[in-house]
Amino acid sequence: MQKEVIHYLAPKKNQNFIDSTLGLGGHTQAILDKTAPNGKLLAIEQSEKGLNEAKKNLQKYKNRIVFICNNFRNLSQIVRDNDFEPVSGVLFDLGLASWQIEDSNLGISFTKDMPLDMRLDEKSEISASDILNTYNEKQLSNLFYYFGDIKKNRHLVKKIINRRQEKKFASTADLIETVGSNNPKVLAPIFQSLRIEVNHELENLTQVLPQITDILAPKGKIIVISYHSGEDRIAKNFFRANKDKFKILTKKPLTASFKEIKENSRARSAKLRAGERI
């Protein structure tokens, strides 16, 4: 949704922006093209591997980018440490990069056998296999209920607990075998639930949004592109609770065009919300 991002951020010559979810740098490049010649961008990526790839893609902009390997939940501290101001806009694109889905060491995808890891930040301590091997019945039930919208999950949880008593979970194949289905509609919410839990995705978003109030300059923009109902709910509630600080620019969340969905099926679940600092 790059066209919509540029429309709502409305970057202008020499303005400074923050891309809180750098990925491989697509949004960053589009923003920097609009803020030449002196506009700077604070680029945050929690994965060291992803950051290194983005640096290669953004080589020609290197003098105008401050690259940071960190989690965006620490945004206020990152801004202070780098004396990065004034800020005309902050972007959160919460989708996964293609390389993350395809990375054979992450185990985010269920299309091939991989280690059941899912840590987007290589320094994180707990993996998806750790969760399956240690969480109790109630903890597992809650994460599938809230993060995967799997309302009836008792049978699934029982199968997980029975399996780990015989053999610990180590790979995506172990989980798929335990679930007893290769149907993507069955597997996708299970894998999504584990990824969200491993990476504290909803918690991080909840923590960072209140920080934006003090980071943005007057009339500065914030954009949140979410891919899960929980993420969108957090963004919606933030804007509603801060109407005295932000003008809501999108009365309803924007969704991807047919063309975008055709080019990238994951865009089907994307929702964009935007606001302007009063």
Phi, psi and omega in degrees: 000044186295324179299316180292322178301312181293323180298313185278328174290327180049054182294140181233168182313126172070012176277158179251140181225164176238125170256103187282347182226074191304316185060229179263004169098013182298311179294320181302314179299316181297322179292314182295329177297330181274339185255010177298153006267345190240001179296138181248161181222131175268113186251117185246129178217127184283339180266124179296322178297314179297320180298318180295322178292319179296321179301321178296317182291334187250024185307319185287348179255008192303330181283352181244007182240137170255108182273132181228127173263101184193174176264140184295347177297341179262026191302314182302316181294321179297316179298316180295316183298330183255007179046049187262101179197161353285158182249121183267351179183150178229133180244135170236108173252104192274008179283161177277145173282153181302321183294329179292321180291324184272347183298121185290349180263353184266321180073028179281327181268148177257012183277345176210161183284124181216164172300139184274080188252288176075006180282112178284333172259114185300341183271354179295150187271320188259135181252173178296321179295324176301317180298312181295329183272346187233333183294144177279177186301317181292319180297317179295316180299317181295318183290324177289326181290310187276328185259343180238000183054033177267094187290314180261091186240005184301316181295319178298313181298318179299318180295323179295313182294319178296320181296315185289340175291334179266319182204132181292150176285136179223332186226166177297327178297324178299315181291316181298319178298319180293318178297322178081028179206145174254008182288119180304327180293334177276316186283323186304310180292333178291311179294321178299317180301315181294318180297317179297319180292314181302317187260005178053042191296315181287323178298317180297318180294319178299323181287324189277326187302318178297338180290337185296329183306316183272349182272320185285140171286159175307135183072008175290150185253150171232135176234133174237120174252113183252161182227009182217143183302327179294319178296314182295322179297319179297315179296314180299314181294326177297311180296320180296322183281349184234039180296339178280347181246336183228136170272124181283123183267342180237102181300322173234151181296140176278147178241165183290151178285164178302320181297316180296317180295323179295323180281330182213103185298335181292341180291348182302326184264003183288137175227129183250128173238143182223147177217163180234131179294129179277000000 
